[in-house]
Amino acid sequence: MLTLPTLGGAAHATDEIQVYNAGIAEIGQFTIQQHLNYIALGQRNPPFPGGLASNHSLNGTPEFAYGVTDWWEVGLYLPFSIQDERFYSDAFKLRTLFVSPHAEQRNFFYGVNFEFSNETPPFSQSRFSMEIRPIIGIRNSDYEFIVNPIVDVHFGKFAEQHFTPAARIARKFGDDLFAGFEYYSDLGQIGNFDKLADQQHTLFAVTDFKAGVFDVNFGVGYGLTPGSDRLVVKTIIGYAFPVPGQKPDAGSRMTSGPVNPFTHAAVRGFQP
C-alpha cells in the first residue's frame, strides 16, 4: 500500500506500496518480502518540522509473514529510509490479516487488515498509528479488480484519521505474467479533506512475474497532483518457504513464491 502516515499536505516517503488481494500464506508457512521504493522526483520540503523530505530517498521494509489458519495471517515490518547517504529506522509495524479462505481460487474475495505502527520522529509526528484496510475484489480467468478503502488512524497530540484508498486492475498475459495499473491516494483528514492540489494521487503501471524461485512486482508511478511525488519506482521481491511436512510440488507456486500480495492462481468455478 501507499502508506502516508504524516500530517500536512506534503507527500511522505513510503516503505510499502501495494494493493492487498486477500492471498495469505498456507497454514504453518513463513514468507518474506523485500519492499524497495525510490522517489526519483519527490517533495523537497519535509511534511512537518524535523521530518524527511521524500525527494531522492530510498525507502523500504522487509516483511515477514506467517500463516496461522486458512483465513488468518500475521506479519512484521521493519521500515527504513535512506537519504543523503544516511540510514533512518522507523521502528516496527505489526499486522493481522483476516481473509476469505483460499481467496486466490475465488471470483469474489474479501478481507480486512489491521496494522499497528510504532513510529520514529523523522517519519511521523504521532508515535503510534493504526491502519484499517478492507479488501474487496473480483476476478475471472483474465482480469482482476481490487479496491482497498484504507483508513489511517494516528493517536496522541496530532491525532487524525486519513482516508487513503487504493485500487488495482490487472490482466493475465501468460503463466506467472500479469500487467496492469495501481492507484494510491491520500485525500486528507476524514470530514475535512484537503483541497485537490494538496491531496496525493499516484497512478502506477505495474507488472508481476517470476524470476526463478522469487516472485517480483515492479511498477513506475506518476503523481497526478502538486502534493504527490512526481516519479516513483517500486518493487517487491518475495519468497515463500516450503510448508512444513509438505513435499515440494513442481507445479505449485506455494513452495516457490509469496502468496501475498501478488499471487494469481488459476480461477475455478465461482466460489462464494
C-alpha positions as CSV (number, residue, x, y, z in Angstrom):
1,M,0.0,0.0,0.0
2,L,1.0,3.6,-0.3
3,T,1.2,4.5,3.4
4,L,1.0,8.2,4.1
5,P,1.3,8.5,7.9
6,T,2.3,12.1,8.3
7,L,0.3,15.2,8.8
8,G,0.2,18.1,6.5
9,G,-0.1,18.3,2.7
10,A,3.4,17.2,1.5
11,A,4.0,13.7,0.3
12,H,5.9,11.4,2.6
13,A,8.4,8.7,1.5
14,T,6.8,5.3,1.8
15,D,8.1,1.9,2.7
16,E,5.3,-0.3,1.4
17,I,3.3,0.3,-1.9
18,Q,0.9,-2.5,-2.6
19,V,-2.7,-3.4,-3.0
20,Y,-3.8,-6.4,-0.9
21,N,-5.6,-9.2,-2.7
22,A,-6.5,-11.3,0.3
23,G,-3.9,-14.0,-0.6
24,I,-2.1,-15.4,2.5
25,A,0.5,-18.0,3.4
26,E,-0.6,-21.6,3.9
27,I,-1.0,-22.8,7.5
28,G,2.4,-23.1,9.2
29,Q,4.2,-21.4,6.2
30,F,6.6,-18.5,6.5
31,T,7.1,-15.9,3.8
32,I,9.4,-13.0,3.3
33,Q,9.2,-10.0,1.0
34,Q,11.6,-7.0,0.5
35,H,9.9,-3.8,-0.5
36,L,12.0,-1.1,-2.1
37,N,10.7,2.3,-3.4
38,Y,12.8,5.0,-4.9
39,I,11.4,8.6,-5.1
40,A,13.1,9.9,-8.3
41,L,11.2,13.2,-8.2
42,G,9.5,14.0,-5.0
43,Q,8.7,16.7,-2.4
44,R,11.7,18.8,-1.5
45,N,10.2,20.2,1.7
46,P,9.5,18.0,4.7
47,P,5.9,17.4,5.7
48,F,6.5,18.7,9.2
49,P,9.4,20.3,11.1
50,G,12.1,17.6,11.6
51,G,10.5,15.3,9.1
52,L,12.1,13.7,6.0
53,A,11.5,15.1,2.5
54,S,10.7,12.4,0.0
55,N,12.9,13.6,-2.9
56,H,15.7,11.2,-3.9
57,S,15.0,8.9,-1.0
58,L,15.2,5.1,-1.0
59,N,12.5,3.6,1.3
60,G,11.6,0.1,2.1
61,T,11.0,-2.7,4.6
62,P,11.4,-6.4,5.0
63,E,8.1,-8.1,5.6
64,F,7.9,-11.4,7.5
65,A,4.6,-13.2,7.5
66,Y,3.2,-16.5,8.9
67,G,0.0,-18.4,8.1
68,V,-1.9,-19.2,11.2
69,T,-5.1,-20.6,9.7
70,D,-6.6,-20.6,6.1
71,W,-8.2,-17.3,7.0
72,W,-5.6,-15.6,9.2
73,E,-2.0,-14.4,8.7
74,V,0.2,-12.3,10.9
75,G,3.2,-10.1,9.9
76,L,6.1,-7.9,11.0
77,Y,7.7,-5.0,9.2
78,L,10.9,-3.1,9.9
79,P,10.6,0.1,7.8
80,F,13.5,2.3,6.9
81,S,14.6,5.2,4.7
82,I,18.0,6.1,3.2
83,Q,18.5,9.7,2.3
84,D,21.7,11.7,1.7
85,E,23.7,8.5,2.5
86,R,22.1,8.3,5.9
87,F,20.0,5.4,7.3
88,Y,16.8,6.1,9.2
89,S,14.8,3.4,11.1
90,D,11.0,3.7,11.5
91,A,10.9,1.1,14.3
92,F,8.4,-1.6,13.5
93,K,4.9,-2.4,12.4
94,L,2.7,-5.5,13.3
95,R,-0.2,-6.6,11.2
96,T,-3.0,-9.2,11.5
97,L,-4.9,-10.1,8.3
98,F,-8.2,-11.8,8.1
99,V,-9.5,-13.1,4.6
100,S,-11.9,-15.3,2.9
101,P,-10.3,-18.8,2.8
102,H,-8.4,-19.7,-0.4
103,A,-9.1,-16.2,-1.8
104,E,-6.8,-16.9,-4.8
105,Q,-9.3,-19.5,-6.0
106,R,-12.4,-17.3,-5.8
107,N,-14.1,-15.0,-8.2
108,F,-15.2,-12.7,-5.4
109,F,-12.9,-12.3,-2.4
110,Y,-12.6,-10.1,0.6
111,G,-10.8,-9.5,3.9
112,V,-9.6,-6.9,6.3
113,N,-6.1,-6.0,7.6
114,F,-5.2,-4.3,10.9
115,E,-1.8,-2.8,11.2
116,F,-0.3,-1.3,14.3
117,S,2.8,1.0,14.0
118,N,5.4,2.3,16.4
119,E,7.0,5.2,14.5
120,T,10.0,7.4,15.0
121,P,10.1,11.3,14.8
122,P,11.6,11.7,11.3
123,F,8.6,9.7,9.8
124,S,5.6,10.9,11.8
125,Q,4.5,13.3,14.4
126,S,2.5,10.6,16.0
127,R,4.4,7.8,17.7
128,F,1.6,5.3,17.4
129,S,-0.8,4.7,14.5
130,M,-3.1,2.1,13.0
131,E,-4.2,1.1,9.6
132,I,-7.6,-0.4,8.8
133,R,-7.6,-1.9,5.3
134,P,-10.8,-3.6,3.9
135,I,-10.1,-5.8,0.9
136,I,-12.7,-6.3,-1.8
137,G,-12.0,-7.9,-5.2
138,I,-13.4,-9.7,-8.2
139,R,-11.5,-11.7,-10.8
140,N,-12.0,-14.1,-13.7
141,S,-9.5,-16.1,-15.8
142,D,-8.1,-13.0,-17.5
143,Y,-8.7,-9.9,-15.2
144,E,-8.8,-8.9,-11.6
145,F,-10.1,-5.7,-9.9
146,I,-9.4,-4.9,-6.3
147,V,-10.1,-2.0,-4.0
148,N,-8.6,-1.2,-0.6
149,P,-10.6,1.7,1.0
150,I,-8.0,2.3,3.7
151,V,-8.3,4.4,6.9
152,D,-5.1,5.6,8.6
153,V,-5.6,6.5,12.3
154,H,-3.0,8.5,14.2
155,F,-3.0,8.8,18.0
156,G,-1.8,11.3,20.5
157,K,-1.4,15.1,20.3
158,F,-1.5,15.0,16.5
159,A,-4.4,12.5,16.2
160,E,-6.1,12.4,12.8
161,Q,-7.9,9.9,10.7
162,H,-7.0,10.0,6.9
163,F,-8.8,8.3,4.1
164,T,-6.2,6.7,1.8
165,P,-7.9,4.4,-0.8
166,A,-6.0,2.2,-3.2
167,A,-7.1,0.1,-6.2
168,R,-5.7,-2.3,-8.8
169,I,-6.7,-3.6,-12.2
170,A,-4.6,-6.2,-13.9
171,R,-4.7,-8.6,-16.8
172,K,-3.1,-12.1,-17.2
173,F,-0.8,-12.4,-20.2
174,G,0.6,-15.8,-19.5
175,D,1.6,-18.2,-16.8
176,D,3.1,-16.0,-14.0
177,L,2.9,-12.8,-16.1
178,F,0.5,-10.0,-15.3
179,A,0.4,-6.3,-16.1
180,G,-2.0,-3.5,-15.1
181,F,-2.4,-0.3,-13.1
182,E,-2.4,0.5,-9.4
183,Y,-3.8,3.7,-7.9
184,Y,-2.9,5.2,-4.5
185,S,-4.1,8.3,-2.7
186,D,-4.4,10.3,0.5
187,L,-7.4,12.6,0.5
188,G,-6.6,14.0,3.9
189,Q,-8.4,14.1,7.2
190,I,-11.9,12.4,7.2
191,G,-14.5,15.1,7.5
192,N,-12.1,17.8,6.3
193,F,-10.4,16.6,3.1
194,D,-7.5,18.6,1.7
195,K,-8.1,20.7,-1.4
196,L,-7.4,18.7,-4.6
197,A,-3.9,20.3,-5.2
198,D,-2.8,19.2,-1.7
199,Q,-4.2,15.6,-2.0
200,Q,-2.0,12.8,-3.1
201,H,-3.0,10.8,-6.2
202,T,-0.5,8.5,-7.8
203,L,-1.0,6.1,-10.7
204,F,1.4,3.2,-11.3
205,A,1.9,0.9,-14.3
206,V,2.8,-2.4,-12.8
207,T,3.8,-5.9,-13.8
208,D,4.1,-9.2,-11.8
209,F,6.4,-12.0,-12.9
210,K,8.6,-14.8,-11.6
211,A,12.4,-14.8,-11.5
212,G,13.5,-18.3,-10.6
213,V,12.1,-19.1,-7.1
214,F,11.2,-15.4,-6.5
215,D,8.1,-13.5,-7.3
216,V,8.6,-9.9,-8.4
217,N,6.2,-7.0,-8.5
218,F,7.6,-3.9,-10.3
219,G,6.0,-0.6,-11.0
220,V,6.6,3.0,-12.1
221,G,4.3,5.7,-10.6
222,Y,3.4,9.2,-11.7
223,G,2.0,11.8,-9.3
224,L,-1.2,13.5,-10.6
225,T,-1.3,16.5,-8.2
226,P,1.3,19.0,-6.9
227,G,1.0,17.4,-3.4
228,S,2.1,14.0,-4.8
229,D,5.6,12.7,-5.5
230,R,6.1,13.1,-9.3
231,L,8.0,10.0,-10.1
232,V,8.3,6.8,-8.0
233,V,9.8,3.4,-8.8
234,K,8.7,0.5,-6.7
235,T,9.5,-3.2,-6.4
236,I,8.6,-6.2,-4.2
237,I,10.7,-9.3,-4.2
238,G,9.3,-12.3,-2.3
239,Y,9.9,-15.9,-1.4
240,A,7.7,-18.4,0.4
241,F,9.4,-21.1,2.4
242,P,8.2,-24.7,2.0
243,V,5.2,-25.7,4.1
244,P,6.4,-27.9,7.0
245,G,5.5,-31.5,6.2
246,Q,4.5,-30.9,2.6
247,K,6.5,-32.4,-0.2
248,P,7.7,-30.0,-2.9
249,D,5.4,-29.9,-6.0
250,A,6.9,-28.6,-9.2
251,G,3.6,-27.4,-10.3
252,S,2.7,-25.5,-7.2
253,R,3.5,-21.8,-6.6
254,M,3.0,-22.2,-2.9
255,T,6.6,-23.5,-2.4
256,S,8.4,-21.1,-4.7
257,G,6.9,-17.6,-4.2
258,P,4.9,-15.4,-1.9
259,V,1.2,-15.6,-1.7
260,N,0.6,-12.0,-0.5
261,P,0.3,-9.6,-2.1
262,F,0.5,-10.8,-5.8
263,T,-0.1,-14.5,-6.2
264,H,-2.6,-15.2,-9.0
265,A,-3.9,-18.8,-9.1
266,A,-6.0,-20.2,-11.9
267,V,-9.6,-19.3,-11.3
268,R,-12.0,-22.2,-10.8
269,G,-15.8,-22.1,-10.9
270,F,-17.4,-19.4,-8.8
271,Q,-17.0,-19.9,-5.1
272,P,-18.8,-17.6,-2.8
